[in-house]
Amino acid sequence: MYIAAMIIAQVSLFLSIILSWIAGNKASTLLYSRSEEQLNRNARILKGWAVTLSVPAAGVIVAVILMLASSNPLFWADRLLLLPLAAIPPCMLWFMTIPRLRRIRQATGRKRQNALDVRLRGRAAQPVVVLPYQLSTLCSLTGLYLLLTFTMPSSLFGIIIPLLALAIAALALWMSHLNRSSRIGLTGIEPVNRPWRRLMGRSAIVFVAAAIAYFPFLSLKNASLLPVTLAMSSGTIDYGIGAKTLAHQHGSEPADNHAATKPKVSVDTLTGSADGEPDVRFTLTAEKKTVKLSSGKEVEAWTYNGQTPGPELRVHQGQLVEVTLINKNIENGATIHWHGLDVPNAEDGIAGVTQNAVMPGESYTYRFIAKQAGTFWYHSYQESMEAVQRGLFGPLIVEPMEGLPPGTKDINVFSHAWQEEEFAIGTNDGIEQVRIAPGTPVRLRLVNTDDWVRQTYRLVGTKFQVAAIDGTEVNQPGDLSNVSLKLTTGGRYDLTFIMPETPVYLAVGAGKAGEKLGLLMSASGEAAVPALKTSFPLTAEFDPSHYGQPAETPFDANSIFDREFKLVLDNKLGFYNGELGFHYTMNGKLFPDTPTFMVKEGELVKMTIVNRGSVDHPMQLHGHHMLVLSRNGMKVTGSPWWSDTLDVMPGDVYEVAFIADNPGIWMNHCHNLAHSAAGMSMHLMYEGVDSPYKIGGGTVNRPE
């Protein structure tokens, strides 16, 4: 409903601008009617335009009412301003303009062809006849501007400036029309219609307005340029609120002010207990290579060890893991980030935060204990958007201490979009046939690496369970069938089932696309793809909040939290690094102006995530797993839902919580890496922690 309301509001305002501009031009030339007959006809047409303009105005009002249906004021508090902007012009048209147009028509009822009386021309030029049409244009422009640029938390200055500009423009038009009407009445001189003169005058006004706007426009553009070097520990600190921090000075202050009063611990020292001889060693070489898809198409990829996805790193829970990265020829550098695995901060692999980028000819070694079992993946976090798009990623599988069920067929399913939106499972861009004997336990590890894609999966031919979400096992998962699974960017689902006698098909992609890309499992390894339209009557979309059975958790929604933060996701028209665009904001800001959430080790933290924007955002908090407490006011009633990459749809309100038990400076960002690269990124910082690394054009580090 929320996204529908936003679309209705935007379309209605856009239509209102176009229609009212046309109507305003017609109203301003009403006095130039040549005869009573023409004035009568034009007045009737303008009455029709008044009715027409009421339709998009009503659309805006309906949109705001739909937004009010949400119980959370963050969705509608600032948008209440749209109500007077939409309502005032139609009210003026119906209660002031239409009665005067009616009187004009009555006075010209004989519809004579002779020249108009000067008094009739004076009536037609009155401000109350012309201005409401033009005011509709001004109010619609102001409303659209506020809708596209206003974010929460709000700025009083940001509200006053456009409203003041609206008032000045409306007053100037009123005075202009009043002066014209008075001049006709006083002089009795018939006005001459000079359209080219009016056009030149309006063009001059537009030119002057553009010249005036140029300097603040240029100032905003220059102010958005990213600094040459920037410390990730700089910026504004948000201490949040909570039962135990109210006595602490909280709110927002520059990070440097805080850092000066606390002893600093470098992220380099936050390595955990990773000493001794590693249980397993891996070497990954980042290099460019031409990769052939199963269809024969070739793509120019960035790879680990010459393949994409990179080699599977399979370890056991509790093992000490050592991975050496060698950069062979990725010119702008590479790193390895362990997506979803809560490694010590020094091993997180973020260029400019926890290390410098590994440049060609250089190497870097990561060491960590694999404390969690589950499905994870690794990818570069140097120019991460391009790196992942080009294939610099791979699977990281941590088996539980007790191991998997004997004989399990364990399959990684990495969905990825290659060049020209060529979707594939790894490098297989068609149907992959897999031979599996009946009675075999099967585990499909679904990983979505695609930006901008909530990938759809459908499993046909057997009942199945969603055994794990984002690497954490689901408690007592129930059987599912005829259920569509949507997986956000960076997210993971583990599906389990016992292979039946008949074929089982995993379709990747919505609609007919699922018949062209998928995994077809059968006893022979040669089977026909089922027709999804007939064999798969979809009944529901998988909902993790009501799946599985409840279990004990270290905290829940009734716990007393040490700190509470609010994270509001939104859209904003503006500049980022000199580029004008429709950007995605966090608490109204773009990096590096986004706030940093500050915590202390050991604290229990609650975070409310609100998506006021127009698209979904897969929100990832590095180094921690979040327990989902509620979605849109509804408590999670099934298995405890632990997530590291949470799919926040437009209009969603999530309450999540985590224990601050992994000191460091952690990325908290949208894992649509295109969004992150455009400023949708912030940090979770522990008190007393600092980083010696910097980002920017003056360094080698460009994490996004």
Residue pairs with C-beta under 8 A, 6 or more apart in sequence:
1 66
1 69
1 70
1 651
2 66
2 67
2 70
2 75
2 650
2 651
3 614
3 650
3 651
4 66
5 63
5 64
5 66
5 67
6 63
6 67
6 147
6 614
6 650
8 59
8 60
8 62
8 63
8 66
9 59
9 60
9 63
9 64
9 79
9 82
9 147
10 144
10 147
11 59
12 56
12 57
12 59
12 60
12 63
12 86
13 56
13 60
13 140
13 143
13 144
13 147
14 144
15 56
15 59
16 53
16 56
16 57
16 60
16 86
16 136
16 137
16 140
17 137
17 140
17 141
17 144
19 49
19 52
19 53
19 56
20 53
20 89
20 133
20 134
20 136
20 137
20 140
21 137
22 49
23 46
23 49
23 50
23 52
23 53
23 133
23 136
24 130
24 133
24 134
24 136
24 137
26 42
26 45
26 46
26 49
26 133
27 46
27 49
27 129
27 130
27 133
27 134
28 130
28 134
28 198
29 193
30 39
30 42
30 43
30 46
30 124
30 125
30 129
30 130
31 121
31 122
31 124
31 125
31 180
31 184
31 191
32 191
32 193
33 39
33 42
33 116
33 124
34 115
34 116
35 112
35 113
35 114
35 115
35 116
36 108
36 110
36 111
36 112
36 113
36 114
36 116
36 120
37 108
37 111
37 112
37 113
39 104
39 108
39 116
39 120
39 124
40 104
40 105
40 108
40 109
40 111
43 101
43 104
43 105
43 108
43 124
44 101
44 105
46 97
46 101
46 133
47 98
47 101
47 102
49 133
50 90
50 93
50 94
50 97
50 98
50 101
50 132
50 133
53 89
53 90
53 93
53 133
53 136
54 90
54 93
54 94
56 140
57 86
57 87
57 89
57 90
57 136
58 86
58 90
60 82
60 83
60 85
60 86
60 143
61 82
61 83
61 86
61 87
63 82
64 76
64 79
64 80
64 82
64 83
64 86
67 75
67 76
67 79
68 76
70 76
70 651
71 633
72 610
72 653
74 152
74 568
74 610
74 612
75 610
75 612
75 651
77 152
77 154
78 146
78 150
78 152
78 154
78 159
79 146
79 147
81 143
81 146
81 159
81 163
82 143
82 146
82 147
85 139
85 140
85 142
85 143
85 146
86 139
86 140
86 143
88 135
88 139
89 132
89 133
89 135
89 136
89 139
90 136
92 128
92 131
92 132
92 135
93 132
93 133
93 136
96 128
96 132
97 128
97 129
97 132
97 133
100 123
100 126
100 128
100 129
101 129
103 123
104 120
104 123
104 124
104 129
107 120
107 123
108 120
115 190
116 190
118 184
118 185
118 188
118 189
118 190
119 185
121 184
121 190
121 191
122 181
122 184
122 185
123 129
125 177
125 180
125 181
125 184
125 191
126 177
126 181
127 173
127 174
127 177
127 178
127 181
130 177
131 170
131 173
131 174
131 177
134 173
135 170
135 173
138 166
138 169
138 170
139 166
142 162
142 163
142 165
142 166
145 162
146 159
146 162
148 571
148 572
148 573
148 582
149 158
149 572
149 573
149 574
150 158
150 159
150 572
151 568
151 570
151 571
151 572
151 585
151 587
151 588
151 612
152 568
152 570
152 587
152 588
152 612
153 568
153 587
153 588
154 588
155 588
180 191
183 189
184 191
220 574
220 575
221 575
221 578
221 580
222 578
223 575
224 574
224 575
224 576
224 577
224 578
224 579
224 590
225 577
225 578
226 577
226 592
226 696
226 697
227 592
227 696
228 696
228 697
228 698
229 694
229 695
229 696
229 697
229 698
229 699
230 592
230 694
230 695
230 696
231 691
231 693
231 694
232 352
232 353
232 665
232 683
232 691
232 693
232 694
232 695
233 255
233 259
233 596
233 665
233 683
233 685
233 689
233 690
233 691
234 254
234 255
234 256
234 592
235 254
235 255
235 592
235 593
235 594
235 595
235 596
235 683
236 252
236 253
236 254
236 255
236 593
236 595
236 596
237 252
237 253
237 254
237 255
237 257
237 258
237 595
237 596
237 598
237 685
238 251
238 252
238 565
238 587
238 595
238 596
238 597
238 598
239 245
239 248
239 249
239 250
239 251
239 252
239 563
239 598
240 250
240 563
240 564
240 565
240 597
240 598
240 599
240 605
241 250
241 563
241 564
242 561
242 562
242 563
242 564
242 606
243 560
243 561
243 562
244 560
244 562
244 563
244 603
245 562
245 563
252 595
255 596
255 685
258 598
258 687
259 690
262 687
262 688
263 688
264 688
264 689
264 690
265 663
265 688
265 689
265 690
266 689
266 690
266 691
266 692
267 345
267 346
267 353
267 354
267 664
267 665
267 689
267 690
267 691
267 692
267 693
268 346
268 354
268 692
269 346
270 344
270 345
270 346
270 663
270 664
270 689
271 344
271 346
271 347
271 367
272 343
272 344
272 346
272 347
272 368
272 369
273 369
274 320
274 344
274 347
274 367
274 368
274 369
276 320
277 320
278 319
278 320
278 321
278 322
278 367
279 315
279 316
279 319
279 320
279 321
280 315
280 319
280 320
280 321
280 322
281 322
281 323
281 324
282 311
282 313
282 321
282 322
282 323
282 324
283 305
283 323
283 324
283 326
284 304
284 305
284 310
284 311
284 323
284 324
284 325
284 326
284 336
284 394
285 304
285 305
285 306
285 325
285 326
285 327
285 328
286 302
286 303
286 304
286 325
286 326
286 327
286 328
286 330
286 334
286 358
286 380
286 392
287 302
287 303
287 305
287 306
287 328
287 329
287 330
288 300
288 301
288 302
288 303
288 329
288 330
289 301
289 302
289 303
289 306
290 298
290 299
290 300
290 301
291 298
291 299
291 300
291 301
291 303
291 307
291 308
291 391
291 427
292 298
292 427
293 299
293 418
293 422
293 424
293 427
293 428
293 429
294 424
294 427
294 428
294 429
294 430
294 432
295 429
295 430
297 418
297 422
297 429
299 391
299 418
299 419
299 422
300 390
300 419
301 308
301 390
301 391
302 308
302 330
302 334
302 380
302 387
302 390
302 391
302 392
303 310
303 391
303 392
304 310
304 311
304 392
304 393
304 394
305 311
308 391
308 392
308 393
308 394
308 426
308 427
309 377
309 391
309 393
309 394
309 395
309 412
309 414
309 416
309 426
310 378
310 392
310 393
310 394
310 395
311 394
312 394
312 395
312 396
312 397
312 412
313 321
313 323
313 378
313 394
313 395
313 396
313 397
314 397
314 399
315 321
315 370
315 396
315 397
315 398
315 399
316 370
316 398
316 399
316 400
316 401
316 403
317 370
317 371
317 372
317 373
317 398
317 399
317 400
317 401
318 369
318 370
318 371
318 401
319 369
319 370
320 367
320 368
320 369
321 366
321 367
321 368
321 369
321 370
322 365
322 366
322 367
323 336
323 365
323 366
323 367
324 363
324 364
324 365
324 366
325 334
325 335
325 336
325 358
325 363
325 364
325 365
325 366
326 358
326 362
326 363
327 333
327 334
327 358
327 359
327 360
327 361
327 362
327 363
328 360
329 360
330 360
330 380
330 387
330 392
331 360
332 357
332 382
332 383
332 702
333 351
333 357
333 358
333 359
333 360
333 382
333 383
333 700
333 701
333 702
334 357
334 358
334 380
334 382
334 387
334 392
335 349
335 350
335 351
335 355
335 357
335 358
335 364
335 380
335 381
335 382
336 349
336 366
336 378
336 379
336 380
336 381
337 348
337 349
337 350
337 378
337 379
337 380
337 381
337 384
337 622
338 347
338 348
338 349
338 366
338 368
338 376
338 378
338 396
339 376
339 377
339 378
339 379
339 396
339 490
339 620
339 644
339 645
340 374
340 375
340 376
340 377
340 470
340 471
340 490
340 492
340 644
340 645
341 368
341 370
341 372
341 376
341 396
341 398
341 471
342 371
342 372
342 623
342 624
342 625
342 662
343 366
343 368
343 623
344 368
344 662
344 664
345 354
345 623
345 662
345 663
345 664
345 665
345 666
345 689
346 354
346 355
346 664
347 354
347 366
347 367
347 368
348 354
348 381
348 622
348 623
348 664
348 666
348 667
349 355
349 366
349 378
349 380
349 381
350 381
350 622
350 667
350 703
351 357
351 381
351 382
351 693
351 695
351 700
351 701
351 702
351 703
352 693
352 694
352 695
352 699
352 701
352 702
352 703
353 665
353 667
353 683
353 691
353 693
353 695
353 703
354 664
354 665
354 691
354 693
355 364
355 693
356 693
356 699
356 700
356 701
357 382
357 700
357 701
357 702
358 364
358 382
359 700
370 398
372 398
372 471
372 472
373 398
373 399
373 400
373 401
373 471
373 473
374 398
374 468
374 470
374 471
374 472
374 473
374 492
374 494
375 395
375 397
375 445
375 447
375 468
375 471
375 492
375 494
376 395
376 396
376 397
376 398
376 471
376 492
377 393
377 394
377 395
377 396
377 414
377 447
377 449
377 492
378 393
378 394
378 395
378 396
379 387
379 388
379 392
379 393
379 394
379 449
380 387
380 388
380 392
380 393
381 387
381 703
382 701
382 702
382 703
383 702
383 703
383 704
384 673
384 676
384 677
384 703
384 704
385 451
385 673
385 674
385 676
385 677
385 704
387 393
388 449
388 451
388 673
389 417
389 451
389 673
391 416
391 418
393 414
393 449
395 412
395 414
395 445
395 447
397 410
397 412
397 445
398 471
404 410
404 441
404 443
405 441
407 440
407 441
408 440
408 441
408 442
408 443
409 436
409 440
409 441
409 442
409 443
409 499
410 443
410 445
411 434
411 442
411 443
411 444
411 445
411 519
412 426
412 445
412 447
413 425
413 444
413 445
413 446
413 447
413 506
413 508
413 519
414 425
414 426
414 447
414 449
415 423
415 424
415 425
415 446
415 447
415 448
415 449
415 450
415 453
415 455
415 487
415 508
416 423
416 424
416 425
416 426
416 449
416 450
417 423
417 424
417 450
417 451
417 453
418 424
418 429
422 429
423 429
423 450
423 508
423 509
423 513
423 517
424 517
425 432
425 508
425 517
425 518
425 519
429 517
430 516
430 517
431 516
431 517
431 518
431 519
431 520
431 529
432 518
432 519
432 520
433 520
433 522
433 525
433 526
433 527
434 519
434 520
434 521
434 522
434 525
435 521
435 522
435 523
435 524
435 525
436 442
436 499
436 521
436 522
436 523
437 499
437 523
438 499
438 500
438 501
438 523
439 498
439 499
440 498
440 499
441 496
441 498
441 499
442 496
442 497
442 498
442 499
442 504
442 521
443 467
443 494
443 495
443 496
444 459
444 494
444 495
444 496
444 506
444 519
445 492
445 494
446 457
446 485
446 487
446 492
446 493
446 494
446 495
447 491
447 492
448 454
448 455
448 487
448 488
448 489
448 490
448 491
448 492
449 489
449 490
450 489
451 489
451 672
451 673
451 674
452 489
452 672
452 674
453 489
454 486
454 487
454 488
454 489
454 616
454 647
455 486
455 487
455 508
455 509
456 484
456 485
456 486
456 507
456 508
456 509
456 510
456 514
457 484
457 485
457 486
457 487
457 493
457 506
457 507
457 508
458 484
458 485
458 506
458 507
458 514
458 532
458 536
458 538
459 485
459 495
459 497
459 504
459 505
459 506
459 507
460 504
460 505
460 506
460 507
460 530
460 532
460 535
460 536
461 500
461 502
461 503
461 504
461 505
461 530
462 481
462 497
462 498
462 499
462 500
462 502
462 504
463 479
463 480
463 481
463 497
464 479
464 480
464 481
464 495
464 496
464 497
465 474
465 477
465 478
465 479
465 480
465 495
465 496
465 497
466 474
466 477
466 480
466 485
466 493
466 494
466 495
466 542
466 544
466 547
467 473
467 474
467 477
467 494
467 495
467 496
468 474
468 492
468 493
468 494
469 491
469 492
469 493
469 494
469 544
469 641
469 642
469 643
470 491
470 492
470 625
470 642
470 643
470 644
470 645
471 492
471 625
471 644
472 625
472 642
474 547
474 548
474 639
475 548
475 549
475 550
475 551
475 639
475 640
476 548
476 549
476 639
477 496
477 547
477 548
477 639
478 547
478 548
480 542
482 536
482 537
482 538
482 539
482 540
483 538
483 539
483 540
483 541
483 542
484 538
484 540
484 541
484 542
485 493
485 495
485 541
485 542
486 541
486 542
486 647
487 493
488 616
488 618
488 645
488 646
488 647
488 671
489 618
489 645
489 671
489 672
489 673
490 618
490 620
490 645
490 671
491 618
491 643
491 645
491 647
492 645
495 506
497 504
499 521
499 523
501 523
502 522
503 520
503 521
503 522
503 527
503 528
503 530
504 520
504 521
504 522
505 518
505 519
505 520
505 521
505 529
505 530
506 518
506 519
506 520
506 521
507 514
507 515
507 517
507 518
507 532
507 536
508 514
508 517
508 518
508 519
509 516
509 517
509 518
512 532
514 532
515 529
515 531
515 532
518 529
520 527
520 529
530 536
544 628
544 638
544 641
545 628
545 631
545 634
545 636
545 637
545 638
545 641
546 636
546 637
546 638
547 638
547 639
548 638
548 639
549 638
549 639
550 637
550 638
550 639
550 640
551 639
551 640
553 627
553 640
554 659
555 604
555 627
555 657
555 659
556 627
556 629
557 629
557 630
557 635
557 655
557 657
559 604
559 657
560 604
561 604
561 605
561 606
561 657
562 599
562 600
562 603
562 604
562 605
563 599
563 603
563 605
563 606
564 605
564 606
564 607
564 608
565 597
565 605
565 606
565 607
565 608
566 587
566 607
566 608
566 610
567 586
567 587
567 607
567 608
567 609
567 610
567 619
567 668
568 586
568 587
568 588
568 610
568 612
569 584
569 585
569 586
569 609
569 610
569 611
569 612
569 613
569 617
569 619
569 648
569 670
569 680
570 584
570 585
570 588
570 612
570 613
571 582
571 583
571 584
571 585
571 612
571 613
571 614
571 615
572 582
572 583
572 584
572 585
572 588
572 590
573 580
573 581
573 582
573 583
574 580
574 581
574 583
574 590
575 581
576 583
576 590
576 678
576 679
577 679
581 678
583 590
583 678
583 679
583 680
584 613
584 615
584 617
584 670
584 675
584 678
584 679
584 680
585 594
585 679
585 680
586 594
586 595
586 680
586 681
586 682
587 594
587 595
587 682
589 595
590 678
590 679
590 680
591 679
591 680
591 681
591 682
594 679
594 681
594 682
595 682
596 682
596 683
596 684
596 685
597 607
597 668
597 682
597 683
597 684
597 685
598 685
598 686
598 687
599 605
599 660
599 684
599 685
599 686
599 687
600 660
600 686
600 687
601 660
601 661
601 663
601 686
601 687
602 659
602 660
602 661
603 659
603 660
604 657
604 659
604 660
605 657
605 658
605 659
605 660
606 629
606 655
606 656
606 657
607 626
607 655
607 656
607 657
607 658
608 653
608 654
608 655
608 656
609 619
609 646
609 648
609 652
609 653
609 654
609 655
609 656
610 652
610 653
611 617
611 648
611 649
611 650
611 651
611 652
611 653
612 650
613 650
614 650
615 650
616 647
616 648
616 649
616 650
617 648
617 670
617 672
617 675
617 680
618 645
618 646
618 647
618 648
618 670
618 671
618 672
619 645
619 646
619 648
619 668
619 669
619 670
619 671
620 644
620 645
620 646
620 667
620 668
620 669
620 670
620 671
621 644
621 658
621 666
621 667
621 668
621 684
622 644
622 666
622 667
622 668
622 684
623 662
623 664
623 666
623 684
624 644
624 658
624 659
624 660
624 661
624 662
624 666
624 684
625 642
625 643
625 644
625 658
626 642
626 643
626 644
626 646
626 656
626 657
626 658
627 640
627 641
627 642
627 656
627 657
627 658
628 636
628 641
628 642
628 643
628 646
628 654
628 655
628 656
629 635
629 636
629 655
629 656
629 657
630 636
630 654
630 655
631 652
631 653
631 654
631 655
632 651
632 652
632 653
633 653
643 656
645 671
646 654
646 656
648 654
660 686
663 686
663 689
664 685
664 686
664 689
665 683
665 684
665 685
665 686
665 689
665 690
665 691
666 683
666 684
666 685
667 681
667 683
667 703
668 681
668 682
668 683
668 684
669 676
669 680
669 681
669 682
670 676
670 680
670 681
672 680
673 704
676 704
677 704
681 704
693 699
693 701
694 701
695 701
695 702
695 703
696 702
